[in-house]
Amino acid sequence: MPVYPGAQITDSIRYGVSADHRHGLVRLGAGPSFSTYLLPALIKRFRRSHRGIELFVETRASGHLPDRLRSGTLDLVFDLAGAALDDPGLEQAALWRSQAAFIGARDMVPSPTRLRAVESVPFILFQKGSRMETTVQAYLDQLNFRPRVVMRSDSAESIKAMLCARLGISVLFVWNINADLRSKTLNVIKTEHPPLELRMALIRPKASFTPPAVAEFIEISKSMNWQNLHPEPR
């Protein structure tokens, strides 16, 4: 089992003196959308019973987050589930299921509609080579659908802004537009095909020692059942 340099030594120094789960530090990583829309509710729940534990949150593009785990800079990362499967030194501590769907400004495209009806509609998709782009492209290939891509971005928030400006449609996590659904700014475009089923994971390095504060955060995380992001039984 791979052990990344410095990970166990750092943990032992920081947490080895005391096993008191009421104190310590948890270093988290997540993408901008997850940090903005979902993480606050989890942190609020965690803080109710763990006020003595300090939290650090690093927000950056998900493609860089596993590297932060490998280097020992972060303890936990929220990312697409497949990120941990690509590295024998990482493991999934918790899983949630969600759907990704065709998303557009309200009334821009009728819903439900036939998929072929949106062939001429401009699409705004994720940056080529990103994990989300690869996943979405595999889904589109499965549907034998070739969208008319006019723009790409590395940010779901940037894509959402373009959708709100009625510049095109996209494929996004439904949890990413919870607030937009309530305000009726954006809409899920239903077709004759089922939506893309995805998993989000809480990822950690494989190690023989888990700091008590980190273990407590993992347990609280497992209890979270967000709108359009639900815990996956393991």
N, C-alpha and C positions, 0 to 999 in steps of 0.2 A: 504494500500500500504506500503510495507516494506521501511523503511528509514535506511540505514546503519549508524552505530555509527560514529559521527563526520563529516559526509559528508556535511550536510547543514551548520554546524557551521564553518567548514573550508572554505567553499565557501563564506559565508557571510563575514568572516574576510578578505579574499583575494580580493573579488570583490565588496563587498557591498558599499564601499565608493564611487566608480566611476562606471558608466555604460558605460564608454568610450571603445568602441570595438577595438580601435587602440592599446590598451595596455593590458597586462595580461599574463597569462601562460596557456598553453594547454599541458596536460600530456597524451601521447599516448602509447599504447601497441600493439605489433604485433608480429607475428612469424618471424623467421629469413628470410624465403623466401619472405614474403610480405614486410618486412623492406628493403630487398636488392633490389628487382626488381620493386616494385610498389610505395612504399611510397615516394621515392625521387621526382618523378614527381609531386605528390600531394603537397609535402612541397614546391617545387619550385613555383608552381602556387599560393599557399597560401602566400608565402613570398613577392610576387610581390606587393600585396596590403595591407599586414599586417606586415610590417617590425618591428613594435614596440612590437609585441607579441612574447614572448619567447616560444620555443617548447622544450619539453623533450620527448625522445623516449626510451621506455624500450622494449628490444627484449628478448623474452623467449618462451619456448614451449607453444602452445596455450592452453593446458589444465590448465595452472596456471593463465592465464590472467583474467578470470572472478573473481577470488579471489582478484585480485588487484583492480578491480572496487568496489567490496563489501567493502573492507577495506578503500576506499577513497583515495588510493594511486595513482590511475589513473583516468582520466576523460573519456577517450574513448579507445575502444579496437577494432581492426579488427580481426574477427574470423569467423568460420563457423556460418551460420545463426542460427542453432539450439541451439547454446550456450545460447542465450538470452531466448529461449522458456522454458528452464529448470528451470528458476529462476524468480519468480514474482517480484523481485526487479530490474530486468534489462529489457531494451527495445532496439529495433532495431531503430537506427536513420536514417540509409540508407542501401540499399540493392544493390548488384550486382550479376549478373548471370554468370556462367561459366560452362565449361564442364571439367570432368575428363575422361581420356582415357587411354588405354593401351599404354605404352611408352617403347621404347627400342632403342638401338644403331642402327644407320642407316644400313640397309641391314642385320641385325641380323635375323629379321623375315620378310618375304614378307608382303606387305600391298597393297591392302586388302588381308585378309586371313580368313579362317573359324576358329571360336573360338576353335574347337576341335583340330586344328592343333598346338595349343600352349600348350596343356595339358602336354607335356613332357618338355617344356621349364622351366628353373628355374625362380621363382618369388621372388622378393625382395619387401616386403610390410611393412606397418607401424607397430609400436609396438602395441601388443595386448592391448585392453582396451582404446586406444586413440580414440578421436572423429573421426578422419579421418579413422582409421582402422575399426571402427564400421560401418561407412557409406559405405566404400568400400566393406566390407564383406557382407553387406545387398544387395549391387548391384550384387556381385558375386553369392550370394544365389539365387537371382531373376533369374539369367541366368542359374542356376543349374550347375555352373562351380566350380570345386575344383582345384585350382592351386597347383602346386608343389612348396611350399614355402621352400626356402633354407636359407633365411635370413630376419631379421626384423630390423627396425631402428626407432628411434623417430625423425629423421631429414630427411626432403625432400632433403636437399642438400647432405647428405650422400648417400641417395638412388640414386640420380642423378649421383654421382661419381661412384657408383657401376655399373650403367647402361652404363656409358661411357666406363668403363673397360670391358664391354661385359660379365658381370657376371650374367645377367638375365634381365628380364623385370618387369615392375611395373604398377601401376595405380596412376597417378598424375594429378593435375590440369594442363590443357594445358597452362595457363598463366605462370606456373612455368618453362616452357621450351621455352619461346619466343626466347631468345637469342640462345638456342641450335638448334631451328628450322632454324633460319637464318644461323647459321654456319653449318647446316646439320650434327651436331654431334648426335642428337637424333631425333627420328621420332615418329609420331603418328601411331599406328598400328590399322588400321580400320578392323572391323569384320562385320558380318551380323547383329550385334546388335547395337542399338543406344548407344552413350556414356552416361556416368553418368552425369545428370544435377544437379549442386550444386549451392548454394547461399553463397556468402560472405556478412557479415554484419558489419556495424559500430555500436558498442554496447555502451550504456551508462547506468548509474544508473537512475532509476526513481526518480525524485525529483521535488519539486515545483519551484526550482530555477535553471536556467542554466546560468553559467557565460557567459558574452557577448563574450569573446574570444573563448570559446568552441562553442557557437552557430554559430559564424562566420566560424569556422573550419568545422563544420558540413555542412553548406551551400556550402562551396567550395568543400567539399568531394562529395556531391551529383552530382556535375557537371562533375566528372571524368569518362572518358570512355576509359579505358585501352585496349590494345590489348588482346583479349581473356578474358576480364572481363568487362562486360557492365552493365550500371545502370538498375535497375529493377524498372519500374513504380510502385508507391504505391498509 
